[in-house]
Amino acid sequence: MTSFPVDQTRAFGKLILFGEHFVVYKVPALVGAVSAYTDCKLEYTTEPGLEVIDNRPAVPLYKEKKMDEGIEAINLTLTHLGVDTKKSGVKLTFGGDLCCASGIGASAAQVVSLARA
């Protein structure tokens, strides 16, 4: 497989310390950033299609349970950015030290790191 230039970016996690559900009702919440991050390495390939390699740490079975949602979010992001994986291939490698767990912003950090790449 031949690949083209690589781009790698990073996005950080978050913690909502107070009022997590408040934001649904447009009421202020207390939010903090965490130093843990997800990075995304993006490579265009000559073969059409999407390959996702997820090397992020995770609580047991978290990534398996969230896989369909994650692929959907990745596809929505690529579509929004005008990337057609049926015409040119994309290989995404996710890593970093942000542990995939509910409430830390791992899903958002994954697509933000992709959007930045």
BAVEXTI-992581 format. One line per 2 residues: number of its first residue (from 1); for each residue x, y, z of N, C-alpha, C. Coordinates in steps of 0.05 Angstrom, whole numbers, padded with zeros to 5 digits, m for minus. Atoms other than C-alpha are relative to their C-alpha. Example, Ala and Ser with C-alpha at 12.3 -4.5 7.8 and 13.67 -1.06 7.14 Angstrom:
1	00018 m00024 00000 00246 m00090 00156 00018 00024 00000 | m00016 m00024 m00001 00273 m00021 00143 m00015 00022 00014
END
This chain:
1	00017 m00023 00000 00000 00000 00000 00018 00025 00000 | m00014 m00025 00002 00027 00068 m00020 m00015 00021 00016
3	00014 m00020 m00014 00012 00125 00026 00011 00028 m00006 | m00007 m00028 00006 00015 00201 00019 00007 00014 00026
5	m00009 m00014 m00025 00035 00255 00069 m00019 m00005 00024 | 00014 00006 m00025 00015 00244 00141 m00004 00026 00016
7	00005 m00022 m00018 m00016 00294 00188 m00008 m00012 00026 | 00006 00010 m00027 m00021 00284 00263 m00008 00024 00017
9	00010 m00022 m00017 m00061 00327 00312 m00008 m00012 00027 | 00007 00007 m00027 m00083 00326 00384 m00024 00015 00010
11	00023 m00013 m00013 m00146 00341 00424 m00001 m00011 00029 | m00001 00006 m00028 m00154 00342 00499 m00028 m00008 00011
13	00024 00008 m00013 m00206 00312 00546 m00012 00023 00016 | 00013 m00020 m00017 m00254 00349 00592 m00013 m00014 00023
15	00015 00010 m00023 m00288 00341 00659 m00022 00021 00005 | 00021 m00018 m00009 m00355 00372 00676 m00003 m00005 00030
17	m00002 00004 m00029 m00347 00382 00751 m00027 00004 00014 | 00025 m00006 m00012 m00416 00409 00766 m00020 00007 m00021
19	00021 m00008 00018 m00480 00412 00726 00001 m00012 m00027 | m00003 00013 00026 m00467 00362 00671 m00026 00001 m00016
21	00026 00000 00014 m00541 00357 00653 m00011 00029 m00003 | 00009 m00027 00002 m00550 00432 00663 00003 00011 m00028
23	m00005 m00012 00027 m00520 00447 00594 m00022 m00007 m00020 | 00022 00007 00017 m00579 00411 00562 m00021 00022 00001
25	00019 m00021 m00004 m00622 00467 00590 00012 00028 m00002 | m00014 m00025 00004 m00572 00522 00573 00005 00015 00026
27	m00007 m00011 m00026 m00554 00533 00646 00030 m00005 00003 | m00029 00004 m00003 m00480 00544 00663 00008 m00024 00016
29	m00012 00023 m00014 m00437 00486 00685 00029 00007 00005 | m00029 m00004 m00006 m00367 00483 00715 00015 m00022 m00015
31	m00014 00018 00018 m00321 00451 00663 00030 00005 00002 | m00029 m00003 00000 m00247 00437 00664 00013 m00018 m00021
33	m00015 00017 00019 m00197 00412 00613 00019 m00018 00015 | m00019 00018 m00011 m00152 00354 00628 00024 m00002 m00018
35	m00024 00000 00017 m00081 00345 00604 00003 m00025 m00017 | 00000 00025 00016 m00095 00275 00576 m00011 00007 m00028
37	00007 m00007 00027 m00104 00275 00501 m00004 m00025 m00018 | 00002 00020 00022 m00124 00235 00439 00014 00013 m00024
39	m00011 m00010 00025 m00082 00243 00377 m00010 m00017 m00023 | 00009 00013 00024 m00100 00225 00306 00022 00004 m00021
41	m00019 00000 00022 m00051 00207 00252 m00016 m00008 m00025 | 00015 00004 00024 m00083 00213 00183 00018 m00005 m00024
43	m00015 00006 00024 m00055 00181 00120 m00019 m00005 m00023 | 00015 00007 00025 m00085 00182 00050 00014 m00023 m00013
45	m00011 00024 00013 m00075 00116 00014 m00011 m00002 m00029 | 00008 00003 00028 m00081 00095 m00059 m00025 m00018 m00002
47	00023 00018 00000 m00133 00041 m00042 m00024 00014 00013 | 00024 m00012 m00013 m00204 00068 m00030 m00008 m00015 00025
49	00010 00012 m00024 m00235 00055 00037 00010 00014 00025 | m00007 m00012 m00026 m00228 00072 00111 00012 m00022 00018
51	m00012 00018 m00019 m00181 00038 00159 00004 00016 00026 | m00002 m00013 m00026 m00185 00056 00233 00015 m00018 00019
53	m00016 00014 m00020 m00132 00035 00283 m00003 00016 00026 | 00005 m00014 m00025 m00150 00052 00354 00018 m00011 00022
55	m00019 00008 m00021 m00091 00048 00402 m00003 00015 00026 | 00005 m00014 m00025 m00122 00090 00457 m00004 m00019 00023
57	00007 00017 m00023 m00124 00061 00527 m00030 00002 00006 | 00029 00000 m00005 m00194 00042 00550 m00007 m00018 00024
59	00011 00019 m00020 m00234 00012 00606 m00010 m00024 m00015 | 00008 00025 00014 m00252 m00060 00590 m00027 00002 m00014
61	00023 00002 00017 m00302 m00068 00533 m00012 00027 m00009 | 00011 m00026 00007 m00313 00008 00526 00001 00005 m00030
63	m00002 m00005 00029 m00287 00013 00455 m00017 m00019 m00016 | 00017 00019 00014 m00324 m00049 00434 m00029 00009 00001
65	00028 m00009 m00003 m00390 m00022 00461 m00006 00025 m00016 | 00003 m00025 00013 m00379 00046 00429 00009 00000 m00029
67	m00012 00001 00026 m00350 00022 00363 m00018 00011 m00022 | 00019 m00009 00021 m00412 00034 00319 m00003 00030 00001
69	00003 m00029 m00003 m00421 00104 00348 00026 00014 m00010 | m00026 m00012 00008 m00347 00119 00337 00004 00001 m00030
71	m00003 00001 00030 m00347 00097 00264 m00020 00019 m00013 | 00019 m00019 00010 m00410 00137 00252 00010 00029 00003
73	m00011 m00027 m00004 m00378 00199 00282 00023 00006 m00018 | m00023 m00004 00018 m00315 00189 00241 m00010 00005 m00028
75	00011 m00003 00027 m00356 00181 00177 m00014 00027 m00004 | 00014 m00026 00002 m00398 00243 00192 00021 00022 m00001
77	m00021 m00020 00001 m00334 00283 00205 00013 00000 m00027 | m00013 00001 00027 m00301 00259 00140 m00019 00011 m00021
79	00020 m00010 00019 m00365 00274 00101 m00002 00030 00002 | 00002 m00030 m00004 m00370 00344 00131 00025 00014 m00012
81	m00024 m00012 00010 m00298 00357 00111 00005 m00006 m00030 | m00002 00005 00029 m00310 00332 00040 00019 m00022 m00008
83	m00018 00023 00005 m00268 00269 00045 m00017 m00024 m00009 | 00015 00023 00010 m00296 00213 00002 00018 m00024 m00001
85	m00017 00024 m00002 m00265 00147 00022 m00006 m00021 m00021 | 00005 00018 00023 m00297 00113 m00038 00018 00007 m00024
87	m00018 m00009 00022 m00250 00154 m00083 00029 m00003 00008 | m00028 00003 m00010 m00187 00156 m00041 00000 m00010 00028
89	m00001 00013 m00026 m00168 00115 00019 00010 00018 00022 | m00008 m00015 m00024 m00158 00142 00089 00007 m00021 00022
91	m00008 00016 m00023 m00120 00108 00145 00003 00018 00024 | m00001 m00015 m00025 m00132 00136 00215 00011 m00016 00023
93	m00011 00013 m00023 m00091 00117 00275 m00003 00018 00024 | 00005 m00016 m00024 m00116 00142 00342 00017 m00011 00023
95	m00017 00007 m00023 m00071 00142 00404 m00003 00022 00021 | 00000 m00020 m00021 m00053 00185 00463 m00004 m00013 00027
97	00003 00011 m00027 m00062 00178 00538 m00027 00005 00013 | 00027 m00004 m00011 m00135 00198 00546 m00014 m00027 m00001
99	00013 00026 m00002 m00169 00135 00571 m00029 00002 m00009 | 00028 00001 00010 m00233 00117 00535 m00018 m00010 00023
101	00018 00006 m00022 m00285 00120 00590 m00022 00021 m00001 | 00022 m00019 00001 m00352 00154 00598 00006 00024 00018
103	m00002 m00024 m00016 m00351 00226 00622 00026 00016 m00002 | m00026 m00014 00002 m00280 00246 00603 00004 00014 m00027
105	m00002 m00013 00026 m00293 00270 00532 00016 m00015 m00021 | m00016 00016 00019 m00258 00213 00496 m00013 m00001 m00028
107	00013 00000 00026 m00310 00210 00440 00004 00026 m00015 | m00003 m00026 00012 m00307 00284 00428 00029 00005 m00008
109	m00028 m00004 00006 m00231 00285 00431 00008 m00016 m00025 | m00006 00016 00024 m00229 00230 00378 m00008 00015 m00025
111	00008 m00014 00024 m00269 00269 00327 00013 00027 m00003 | m00013 m00026 00002 m00237 00336 00344 00029 m00004 m00010
113	m00027 00005 00010 m00168 00306 00333 m00001 m00007 m00029 | 00004 00006 00028 m00193 00278 00267 m00005 00026 m00017
115	00007 m00025 00015 m00223 00345 00245 00024 00018 m00003 | m00024 m00017 00002 m00158 00380 00261 00021 m00011 m00019
117	m00019 00012 00018 m00118 00330 00220 m00007 00007 m00028
END
